Each structure stands twice: as C-alpha cells, then as structure tokens.
Amino acid sequence: MSVMGEIKGFLVAAWAAVISFFMPIGDFMLAMIVLFIVNFSFGLIADIVNGGGWENKKALQFFGQSTVFFVLMLSVLTVGDKLHDHEEAISGVKYLCSMATYFFAVNISRNWKMIAPKGSVWYRIASFCYYVLSVQFVERIPFLKKFIAEKEEENNKD
C-alpha cells in the first residue's frame, strides 16, 4: 500500500472516530443547522424586501457566529465527557440549543413581520408570534426578563 493510501485510511478512520464521538448530539446539531438556515433566509429576505440586499459582511458574521456556537456545543460535550459526566454534558448542550432557539425564534418572527405586507393575515400572525415571544414569554422567565432589561439599558448607554 502506498503512503498516500495509508494517510487516506488514517484520515478516514480519524474522521469516523470524531463523528462517532459527537453522535449523541447529532440531532441537536441538525436542529441548529435548520434553525440557522431559516434565520439566515428570513434575514436575507427581510433585507431584500426592505430595500437592502446581500451583504458579505453580514453573511460572514453570521457564519462566523454560527461556527462559534457549534464549537461551543462540541466543547461542552467534550469537556463534560472528559469529566465523566456525559448526561450533564448533553443537558448543557440541550440548554444552549434551547436558548439559541428562543433568541432565533424572536429574530425570525421579527424578520417575518418585516417581510409580510402590513395589514395582511400573515403580518398579524407574525406580529402575534413576535409579541408572544418577545413580551409574554419573557414575563414567564424572570431571569430572561432581567437579562433583556439589562441588555437594553446597556445598549441605551452606548
């Protein structure tokens, strides 16, 4: 067997080992990929509908931040697993995904509202979703309400 064949075999085996290690959070990763694609699509469509367009800087920021999120997910699983607390590590990944889902759902509903023609049924549905997610849902989770209030105050100072 040639050296290149042996290197290829090693790389395939290493890749398979990495994939099998992260298999327990494969569903979470797939769900986040779908969520990120939907968020990216709604954001792009909202920009186009409101007179904007494709911006390389925004797209690169989105992909960079998505990459950071996935690295964080993988790191939480890896560290938790190495601390021999696999179930807690998966719970940590689940909580990260839940938080991301909430914030992206708010952003998607806001962009959906910007896309839909004002006064249409879709606009009212999007407005209601945005209201429930950004106001009513926050009221039910005290630490989220406090976090959002602090962030708004921080943004007002800048």
MILOTOR-689495 format. One record per residue: residue number from 1; residue in one letter; z, x, y of N, C-alpha, C in turn. Coordinates in nm, 3 decimals. Each point is the difference from the previous one (the first is absolute). Layout:
+-----+-----+---------+---------+---------+---------+---------+---------+---------+---------+---------+
!   n ! res !    n_pz !    n_px !    n_py !   ca_pz !   ca_px !   ca_py !    c_pz !    c_px !    c_py !
+-----+-----+---------+---------+---------+---------+---------+---------+---------+---------+---------+
! NUM !   A !       Z !       X !       Y !       Z !       X !       Y !       Z !       X !       Y !
...
+-----+-----+---------+---------+---------+---------+---------+---------+---------+---------+---------+
This chain:
+-----+-----+---------+---------+---------+---------+---------+---------+---------+---------+---------+
!   n ! res !    n_pz !    n_px !    n_py !   ca_pz !   ca_px !   ca_py !    c_pz !    c_px !    c_py !
+-----+-----+---------+---------+---------+---------+---------+---------+---------+---------+---------+
!   1 !   M !   0.000 !   0.085 !  -0.119 !   0.000 !  -0.085 !   0.119 !   0.000 !   0.089 !   0.124 !
!   2 !   S !  -0.071 !  -0.042 !   0.102 !  -0.010 !   0.080 !   0.121 !   0.125 !  -0.017 !   0.086 !
!   3 !   V !   0.015 !   0.091 !   0.092 !   0.113 !  -0.005 !   0.093 !  -0.006 !  -0.128 !   0.083 !
!   4 !   M !  -0.118 !  -0.037 !   0.045 !  -0.014 !  -0.123 !   0.079 !   0.038 !  -0.122 !  -0.082 !
!   5 !   G !  -0.034 !  -0.002 !  -0.126 !   0.037 !  -0.111 !  -0.088 !   0.151 !  -0.010 !  -0.016 !
!   6 !   E !   0.064 !   0.115 !  -0.012 !   0.147 !   0.001 !  -0.014 !   0.068 !  -0.045 !   0.129 !
!   7 !   I !  -0.054 !   0.042 !   0.114 !   0.055 !  -0.043 !   0.129 !  -0.018 !  -0.151 !   0.015 !
!   8 !   K !  -0.116 !  -0.049 !  -0.035 !  -0.027 !  -0.144 !   0.008 !   0.097 !  -0.076 !  -0.090 !
!   9 !   G !   0.021 !   0.046 !  -0.122 !   0.095 !  -0.063 !  -0.092 !   0.141 !  -0.001 !   0.055 !
!  10 !   F !   0.041 !   0.112 !   0.061 !   0.133 !   0.009 !   0.059 !   0.014 !  -0.099 !   0.116 !
!  11 !   L !  -0.100 !  -0.007 !   0.087 !   0.005 !  -0.091 !   0.114 !   0.004 !  -0.147 !  -0.044 !
!  12 !   V !  -0.076 !  -0.033 !  -0.102 !   0.001 !  -0.137 !  -0.052 !   0.138 !  -0.033 !  -0.057 !
!  13 !   A !   0.058 !   0.091 !  -0.076 !   0.133 !  -0.022 !  -0.058 !   0.106 !  -0.010 !   0.108 !
!  14 !   A !  -0.008 !   0.085 !   0.102 !   0.097 !  -0.005 !   0.110 !  -0.011 !  -0.131 !   0.076 !
!  15 !   W !  -0.123 !  -0.044 !   0.027 !  -0.021 !  -0.127 !   0.070 !   0.053 !  -0.116 !  -0.083 !
!  16 !   A !  -0.022 !   0.002 !  -0.129 !   0.050 !  -0.106 !  -0.089 !   0.153 !  -0.003 !  -0.001 !
!  17 !   A !   0.063 !   0.117 !   0.004 !   0.147 !   0.006 !   0.004 !   0.054 !  -0.058 !   0.130 !
!  18 !   V !  -0.064 !   0.033 !   0.111 !   0.043 !  -0.053 !   0.130 !  -0.016 !  -0.152 !   0.003 !
!  19 !   I !  -0.113 !  -0.049 !  -0.045 !  -0.026 !  -0.144 !  -0.002 !   0.104 !  -0.071 !  -0.088 !
!  20 !   S !   0.030 !   0.055 !  -0.116 !   0.097 !  -0.066 !  -0.089 !   0.140 !   0.002 !   0.059 !
!  21 !   F !   0.034 !   0.104 !   0.075 !   0.132 !   0.006 !   0.064 !   0.016 !  -0.112 !   0.105 !
!  22 !   F !  -0.107 !  -0.027 !   0.073 !   0.006 !  -0.101 !   0.106 !  -0.039 !  -0.140 !  -0.048 !
!  23 !   M !  -0.025 !  -0.018 !  -0.129 !  -0.038 !  -0.130 !  -0.054 !   0.101 !  -0.111 !   0.030 !
!  24 !   P !   0.131 !   0.026 !  -0.002 !   0.095 !  -0.109 !   0.027 !  -0.017 !  -0.066 !   0.137 !
!  25 !   I !  -0.058 !   0.070 !   0.096 !  -0.021 !  -0.061 !   0.131 !  -0.148 !  -0.025 !   0.028 !
!  26 !   G !  -0.079 !   0.001 !  -0.106 !  -0.143 !  -0.024 !   0.015 !  -0.031 !  -0.135 !   0.063 !
!  27 !   D !   0.075 !  -0.104 !  -0.041 !  -0.022 !  -0.133 !   0.058 !   0.035 !  -0.002 !   0.148 !
!  28 !   F !   0.108 !   0.068 !   0.036 !   0.039 !   0.007 !   0.142 !  -0.109 !   0.069 !   0.081 !
!  29 !   M !  -0.052 !   0.109 !  -0.055 !  -0.103 !   0.075 !   0.072 !  -0.127 !  -0.084 !   0.016 !
!  30 !   L !  -0.038 !  -0.072 !  -0.104 !  -0.118 !  -0.086 !   0.008 !   0.022 !  -0.110 !   0.104 !
!  31 !   A !   0.117 !  -0.061 !  -0.001 !   0.031 !  -0.104 !   0.097 !  -0.006 !   0.054 !   0.143 !
!  32 !   M !   0.053 !   0.119 !   0.022 !  -0.002 !   0.059 !   0.134 !  -0.142 !   0.036 !   0.042 !
!  33 !   I !  -0.082 !   0.045 !  -0.094 !  -0.140 !   0.030 !   0.034 !  -0.070 !  -0.128 !   0.045 !
!  34 !   V !   0.021 !  -0.110 !  -0.073 !  -0.061 !  -0.128 !   0.039 !   0.050 !  -0.043 !   0.137 !
!  35 !   L !   0.133 !   0.010 !   0.021 !   0.058 !  -0.038 !   0.129 !  -0.056 !   0.086 !   0.113 !
!  36 !   F !  -0.012 !   0.129 !  -0.021 !  -0.052 !   0.089 !   0.103 !  -0.147 !  -0.031 !   0.031 !
!  37 !   I !  -0.077 !  -0.031 !  -0.103 !  -0.142 !  -0.035 !   0.022 !  -0.011 !  -0.130 !   0.080 !
!  38 !   V !   0.081 !  -0.099 !  -0.036 !  -0.001 !  -0.127 !   0.074 !   0.042 !   0.024 !   0.145 !
!  39 !   N !   0.105 !   0.078 !   0.021 !   0.046 !   0.030 !   0.136 !  -0.108 !   0.073 !   0.080 !
!  40 !   F !  -0.061 !   0.099 !  -0.061 !  -0.106 !   0.076 !   0.067 !  -0.116 !  -0.092 !   0.037 !
!  41 !   S !  -0.039 !  -0.087 !  -0.094 !  -0.113 !  -0.091 !   0.023 !   0.030 !  -0.098 !   0.113 !
!  42 !   F !   0.118 !  -0.062 !  -0.003 !   0.035 !  -0.094 !   0.106 !   0.009 !   0.070 !   0.136 !
!  43 !   G !   0.053 !   0.121 !   0.001 !   0.007 !   0.075 !   0.126 !  -0.137 !   0.033 !   0.054 !
!  44 !   L !  -0.089 !   0.043 !  -0.086 !  -0.135 !   0.034 !   0.042 !  -0.074 !  -0.123 !   0.050 !
!  45 !   I !   0.010 !  -0.110 !  -0.074 !  -0.067 !  -0.124 !   0.042 !   0.057 !  -0.049 !   0.132 !
!  46 !   A !   0.132 !   0.007 !   0.018 !   0.062 !  -0.043 !   0.126 !  -0.051 !   0.087 !   0.115 !
!  47 !   D !  -0.013 !   0.130 !  -0.022 !  -0.054 !   0.088 !   0.105 !  -0.143 !  -0.039 !   0.035 !
!  48 !   I !  -0.082 !  -0.026 !  -0.101 !  -0.140 !  -0.034 !   0.025 !  -0.011 !  -0.134 !   0.073 !
!  49 !   V !   0.077 !  -0.100 !  -0.045 !  -0.004 !  -0.133 !   0.063 !   0.045 !   0.006 !   0.145 !
!  50 !   N !   0.092 !   0.088 !   0.031 !   0.053 !   0.010 !   0.136 !  -0.068 !   0.109 !   0.083 !
!  51 !   G !  -0.123 !   0.035 !  -0.037 !  -0.080 !   0.089 !   0.083 !   0.015 !   0.147 !  -0.030 !
!  52 !   G !   0.078 !   0.035 !  -0.097 !   0.016 !   0.141 !  -0.037 !  -0.100 !   0.037 !  -0.107 !
!  53 !   G !   0.040 !   0.091 !  -0.082 !  -0.088 !   0.043 !  -0.109 !   0.071 !   0.105 !  -0.082 !
!  54 !   W !  -0.079 !   0.065 !  -0.081 !   0.053 !   0.106 !  -0.085 !   0.047 !   0.117 !   0.085 !
!  55 !   E !   0.122 !   0.044 !  -0.025 !   0.053 !   0.118 !   0.068 !   0.045 !   0.099 !  -0.105 !
!  56 !   N !  -0.061 !   0.119 !   0.003 !   0.036 !   0.103 !  -0.098 !   0.148 !   0.035 !   0.006 !
!  57 !   K !   0.053 !   0.008 !   0.121 !   0.140 !   0.038 !   0.017 !   0.094 !  -0.100 !  -0.068 !
!  58 !   K !  -0.026 !  -0.130 !   0.022 !   0.082 !  -0.104 !  -0.061 !  -0.012 !   0.004 !  -0.152 !
!  59 !   A !  -0.122 !   0.017 !  -0.049 !  -0.023 !   0.003 !  -0.145 !   0.071 !   0.120 !  -0.062 !
!  60 !   L !  -0.011 !   0.115 !   0.063 !   0.066 !   0.120 !  -0.053 !   0.152 !  -0.014 !   0.003 !
!  61 !   Q !   0.053 !  -0.061 !   0.106 !   0.144 !  -0.025 !   0.006 !   0.043 !  -0.091 !  -0.114 !
!  62 !   F !  -0.077 !  -0.105 !  -0.023 !   0.033 !  -0.094 !  -0.107 !   0.001 !   0.072 !  -0.135 !
!  63 !   F !  -0.104 !   0.077 !  -0.030 !  -0.007 !   0.068 !  -0.129 !   0.109 !   0.107 !  -0.012 !
!  64 !   G !   0.029 !   0.068 !   0.110 !   0.108 !   0.099 !  -0.002 !   0.135 !  -0.065 !  -0.026 !
!  65 !   Q !   0.027 !  -0.110 !   0.068 !   0.128 !  -0.069 !  -0.018 !   0.010 !  -0.062 !  -0.139 !
!  66 !   S !  -0.111 !  -0.049 !  -0.052 !  -0.001 !  -0.053 !  -0.137 !   0.030 !   0.110 !  -0.101 !
!  67 !   T !  -0.058 !   0.116 !   0.023 !   0.026 !   0.114 !  -0.088 !   0.147 !   0.038 !   0.003 !
!  68 !   V !   0.059 !   0.002 !   0.119 !   0.143 !   0.031 !   0.012 !   0.083 !  -0.101 !  -0.078 !
!  69 !   F !  -0.036 !  -0.128 !   0.010 !   0.073 !  -0.104 !  -0.073 !  -0.008 !   0.024 !  -0.151 !
!  70 !   F !  -0.120 !   0.030 !  -0.051 !  -0.014 !   0.023 !  -0.143 !   0.074 !   0.125 !  -0.045 !
!  71 !   V !  -0.001 !   0.104 !   0.081 !   0.077 !   0.121 !  -0.033 !   0.149 !  -0.032 !  -0.002 !
!  72 !   L !   0.045 !  -0.082 !   0.094 !   0.140 !  -0.042 !   0.002 !   0.035 !  -0.077 !  -0.127 !
!  73 !   M !  -0.087 !  -0.093 !  -0.040 !   0.023 !  -0.075 !  -0.125 !   0.012 !   0.093 !  -0.119 !
!  74 !   L !  -0.094 !   0.092 !  -0.011 !  -0.001 !   0.093 !  -0.113 !   0.122 !   0.092 !   0.004 !
!  75 !   S !   0.041 !   0.038 !   0.121 !   0.118 !   0.087 !   0.014 !   0.128 !  -0.071 !  -0.041 !
!  76 !   V !   0.013 !  -0.125 !   0.039 !   0.119 !  -0.078 !  -0.037 !   0.009 !  -0.009 !  -0.152 !
!  77 !   L !  -0.113 !  -0.030 !  -0.065 !   0.000 !  -0.008 !  -0.146 !   0.033 !   0.134 !  -0.063 !
!  78 !   T !  -0.061 !   0.105 !   0.050 !   0.022 !   0.134 !  -0.058 !   0.144 !   0.044 !   0.016 !
!  79 !   V !   0.055 !  -0.012 !   0.120 !   0.137 !   0.044 !   0.024 !   0.098 !  -0.084 !  -0.083 !
!  80 !   G !  -0.018 !  -0.132 !   0.000 !   0.087 !  -0.087 !  -0.079 !  -0.007 !   0.032 !  -0.148 !
!  81 !   D !  -0.120 !   0.027 !  -0.048 !  -0.017 !   0.033 !  -0.142 !   0.069 !   0.132 !  -0.033 !
!  82 !   K !  -0.013 !   0.097 !   0.088 !   0.062 !   0.131 !  -0.024 !   0.152 !  -0.006 !   0.013 !
!  83 !   L !   0.050 !  -0.101 !   0.070 !   0.145 !  -0.021 !   0.008 !   0.048 !  -0.090 !  -0.115 !
!  84 !   H !  -0.090 !  -0.025 !  -0.096 !   0.029 !  -0.079 !  -0.119 !   0.043 !  -0.142 !   0.033 !
!  85 !   D !  -0.063 !  -0.057 !   0.102 !   0.027 !  -0.138 !   0.038 !  -0.133 !  -0.072 !   0.022 !
!  86 !   H !  -0.074 !  -0.012 !  -0.109 !  -0.136 !  -0.052 !   0.005 !  -0.005 !  -0.144 !   0.053 !
!  87 !   E !   0.092 !  -0.084 !  -0.044 !  -0.001 !  -0.140 !   0.043 !   0.026 !  -0.013 !   0.150 !
!  88 !   E !   0.093 !   0.078 !   0.052 !   0.027 !  -0.002 !   0.145 !  -0.119 !   0.054 !   0.078 !
!  89 !   A !  -0.068 !   0.097 !  -0.055 !  -0.119 !   0.055 !   0.066 !  -0.108 !  -0.108 !   0.012 !
!  90 !   I !  -0.020 !  -0.075 !  -0.107 !  -0.098 !  -0.108 !   0.004 !   0.045 !  -0.108 !   0.098 !
!  91 !   S !   0.131 !  -0.027 !   0.005 !   0.051 !  -0.096 !   0.098 !  -0.025 !   0.048 !   0.142 !
!  92 !   G !   0.018 !   0.130 !   0.023 !  -0.027 !   0.057 !   0.133 !  -0.146 !  -0.018 !   0.039 !
!  93 !   V !  -0.090 !   0.023 !  -0.094 !  -0.143 !  -0.019 !   0.026 !  -0.027 !  -0.148 !   0.029 !
!  94 !   K !   0.067 !  -0.088 !  -0.076 !  -0.018 !  -0.144 !   0.020 !   0.045 !  -0.040 !   0.140 !
!  95 !   Y !   0.113 !   0.052 !   0.048 !   0.048 !  -0.032 !   0.135 !  -0.095 !   0.054 !   0.107 !
!  96 !   L !  -0.049 !   0.122 !  -0.019 !  -0.099 !   0.055 !   0.094 !  -0.122 !  -0.092 !   0.008 !
!  97 !   C !  -0.048 !  -0.044 !  -0.114 !  -0.117 !  -0.087 !  -0.003 !   0.030 !  -0.136 !   0.064 !
!  98 !   S !   0.120 !  -0.051 !  -0.023 !   0.038 !  -0.128 !   0.061 !   0.002 !   0.009 !   0.152 !
!  99 !   M !   0.056 !   0.109 !   0.052 !   0.003 !   0.018 !   0.145 !  -0.141 !   0.013 !   0.056 !
! 100 !   A !  -0.082 !   0.079 !  -0.067 !  -0.139 !   0.018 !   0.046 !  -0.075 !  -0.132 !  -0.005 !
! 101 !   T !   0.024 !  -0.077 !  -0.105 !  -0.067 !  -0.130 !  -0.013 !   0.036 !  -0.091 !   0.117 !
! 102 !   Y !   0.128 !  -0.002 !   0.036 !   0.041 !  -0.085 !   0.113 !  -0.071 !   0.043 !   0.129 !
! 103 !   F !   0.007 !   0.128 !   0.034 !  -0.057 !   0.046 !   0.127 !  -0.153 !  -0.014 !   0.002 !
! 104 !   F !  -0.065 !   0.026 !  -0.113 !  -0.144 !  -0.018 !  -0.005 !  -0.038 !  -0.148 !   0.005 !
! 105 !   A !   0.081 !  -0.086 !  -0.062 !  -0.028 !  -0.145 !   0.006 !   0.007 !  -0.050 !   0.144 !
! 106 !   V !   0.098 !   0.050 !   0.076 !   0.008 !  -0.037 !   0.142 !  -0.125 !   0.048 !   0.074 !
! 107 !   N !  -0.040 !   0.123 !  -0.026 !  -0.117 !   0.056 !   0.067 !  -0.128 !  -0.074 !  -0.041 !
! 108 !   I !  -0.013 !  -0.032 !  -0.128 !  -0.118 !  -0.073 !  -0.047 !  -0.006 !  -0.139 !   0.063 !
! 109 !   S !   0.115 !  -0.068 !   0.007 !  -0.001 !  -0.135 !   0.060 !  -0.029 !   0.007 !   0.150 !
! 110 !   R !   0.048 !   0.104 !   0.068 !  -0.032 !   0.017 !   0.142 !  -0.149 !   0.024 !   0.020 !
! 111 !   N !  -0.058 !   0.085 !  -0.085 !  -0.144 !   0.025 !   0.010 !  -0.082 !  -0.123 !  -0.038 !
! 112 !   W !   0.049 !  -0.075 !  -0.098 !  -0.067 !  -0.124 !  -0.041 !  -0.004 !  -0.098 !   0.117 !
! 113 !   K !   0.112 !  -0.006 !   0.071 !   0.008 !  -0.087 !   0.119 !  -0.102 !   0.044 !   0.105 !
! 114 !   M !  -0.019 !   0.130 !   0.014 !  -0.095 !   0.053 !   0.099 !  -0.145 !  -0.027 !  -0.042 !
! 115 !   I !  -0.023 !  -0.014 !  -0.131 !  -0.136 !  -0.022 !  -0.052 !  -0.040 !  -0.147 !   0.011 !
! 116 !   A !   0.093 !  -0.089 !  -0.032 !  -0.031 !  -0.143 !  -0.006 !  -0.026 !  -0.057 !   0.139 !
! 117 !   P !  -0.096 !  -0.091 !   0.012 !  -0.026 !  -0.064 !   0.130 !   0.120 !  -0.084 !   0.042 !
! 118 !   K !   0.041 !   0.015 !   0.126 !   0.116 !  -0.076 !   0.049 !  -0.024 !  -0.149 !  -0.015 !
! 119 !   G !   0.105 !  -0.069 !  -0.043 !  -0.008 !  -0.144 !  -0.018 !  -0.048 !  -0.044 !  -0.137 !
! 120 !   S !  -0.053 !   0.094 !  -0.078 !  -0.049 !  -0.036 !  -0.134 !   0.117 !  -0.013 !  -0.097 !
! 121 !   V !  -0.027 !  -0.061 !  -0.113 !   0.103 !  -0.013 !  -0.104 !   0.046 !   0.138 !  -0.046 !
! 122 !   W !  -0.094 !   0.092 !  -0.016 !   0.035 !   0.136 !  -0.043 !   0.090 !   0.069 !   0.101 !
! 123 !   Y !  -0.026 !  -0.025 !   0.128 !   0.085 !   0.060 !   0.103 !   0.142 !  -0.054 !  -0.011 !
! 124 !   R !   0.013 !  -0.131 !  -0.022 !   0.135 !  -0.059 !  -0.013 !   0.071 !   0.052 !  -0.124 !
! 125 !   I !  -0.073 !   0.014 !  -0.110 !   0.060 !   0.053 !  -0.123 !   0.045 !   0.145 !   0.023 !
! 126 !   A !  -0.087 !   0.080 !   0.060 !   0.034 !   0.140 !   0.026 !   0.117 !   0.009 !   0.097 !
! 127 !   S !   0.001 !  -0.084 !   0.103 !   0.111 !  -0.001 !   0.097 !   0.131 !  -0.037 !  -0.068 !
! 128 !   F !  -0.005 !  -0.099 !  -0.088 !   0.120 !  -0.041 !  -0.071 !   0.050 !   0.112 !  -0.091 !
! 129 !   C !  -0.090 !   0.063 !  -0.074 !   0.039 !   0.113 !  -0.087 !   0.062 !   0.112 !   0.083 !
! 130 !   Y !  -0.063 !   0.031 !   0.112 !   0.052 !   0.105 !   0.086 !   0.139 !  -0.036 !   0.053 !
! 131 !   Y !   0.017 !  -0.125 !   0.041 !   0.129 !  -0.046 !   0.050 !   0.107 !   0.009 !  -0.108 !
! 132 !   V !  -0.030 !  -0.049 !  -0.119 !   0.097 !   0.002 !  -0.109 !   0.038 !   0.143 !  -0.035 !
! 133 !   L !  -0.100 !   0.087 !  -0.011 !   0.027 !   0.139 !  -0.038 !   0.071 !   0.078 !   0.110 !
! 134 !   S !  -0.042 !  -0.019 !   0.124 !   0.053 !   0.084 !   0.107 !   0.126 !  -0.055 !   0.064 !
! 135 !   V !   0.029 !  -0.130 !  -0.013 !   0.118 !  -0.057 !   0.063 !   0.097 !  -0.057 !  -0.103 !
! 136 !   Q !  -0.045 !  -0.098 !  -0.074 !   0.089 !  -0.071 !  -0.092 !   0.049 !   0.090 !  -0.113 !
! 137 !   F !  -0.088 !   0.079 !  -0.057 !   0.038 !   0.088 !  -0.109 !   0.102 !   0.104 !   0.047 !
! 138 !   V !  -0.020 !   0.049 !   0.121 !   0.089 !   0.100 !   0.057 !   0.140 !  -0.057 !   0.019 !
! 139 !   E !   0.010 !  -0.127 !   0.035 !   0.130 !  -0.065 !   0.021 !   0.084 !  -0.001 !  -0.127 !
! 140 !   R !  -0.065 !   0.000 !  -0.115 !   0.071 !  -0.009 !  -0.127 !   0.050 !   0.134 !  -0.050 !
! 141 !   I !  -0.047 !   0.108 !   0.058 !   0.043 !   0.134 !  -0.042 !   0.057 !   0.071 !   0.123 !
! 142 !   P !   0.133 !   0.000 !   0.013 !   0.064 !   0.053 !   0.121 !  -0.038 !   0.145 !   0.035 !
! 143 !   F !  -0.005 !   0.088 !  -0.099 !  -0.031 !   0.140 !   0.032 !  -0.144 !   0.016 !   0.046 !
! 144 !   L !  -0.090 !  -0.087 !  -0.046 !  -0.139 !   0.005 !   0.046 !  -0.009 !  -0.046 !   0.145 !
! 145 !   K !   0.075 !  -0.105 !   0.034 !   0.004 !  -0.049 !   0.138 !   0.052 !   0.109 !   0.094 !
! 146 !   K !   0.106 !   0.068 !  -0.042 !   0.058 !   0.107 !   0.082 !  -0.100 !   0.116 !   0.014 !
! 147 !   F !  -0.067 !   0.036 !  -0.110 !  -0.098 !   0.108 !   0.003 !  -0.113 !  -0.031 !   0.098 !
! 148 !   I !  -0.055 !  -0.121 !  -0.008 !  -0.111 !  -0.038 !   0.087 !   0.044 !  -0.003 !   0.146 !
! 149 !   A !   0.122 !  -0.051 !   0.026 !   0.052 !  -0.003 !   0.137 !   0.015 !   0.142 !   0.055 !
! 150 !   E !   0.052 !   0.091 !  -0.081 !   0.016 !   0.139 !   0.044 !  -0.134 !   0.065 !   0.026 !
! 151 !   K !  -0.099 !  -0.026 !  -0.084 !  -0.133 !   0.058 !   0.019 !  -0.067 !  -0.055 !   0.126 !
! 152 !   E !   0.017 !  -0.129 !   0.026 !  -0.057 !  -0.058 !   0.122 !   0.065 !   0.060 !   0.124 !
! 153 !   E !   0.132 !   0.019 !  -0.006 !   0.071 !   0.062 !   0.112 !  -0.046 !   0.144 !   0.020 !
! 154 !   E !  -0.018 !   0.071 !  -0.110 !  -0.048 !   0.139 !   0.005 !  -0.141 !   0.006 !   0.059 !
! 155 !   N !  -0.087 !  -0.094 !  -0.038 !  -0.137 !  -0.004 !   0.053 !  -0.003 !  -0.037 !   0.147 !
! 156 !   N !   0.094 !  -0.083 !   0.045 !   0.005 !  -0.039 !   0.140 !   0.044 !   0.115 !   0.089 !
! 157 !   K !   0.079 !   0.094 !  -0.055 !   0.045 !   0.116 !   0.078 !  -0.114 !   0.098 !   0.023 !
! 158 !   D !  -0.096 !   0.004 !  -0.093 !  -0.111 !   0.097 !   0.011 !  -0.099 !  -0.041 !   0.099 !
+-----+-----+---------+---------+---------+---------+---------+---------+---------+---------+---------+
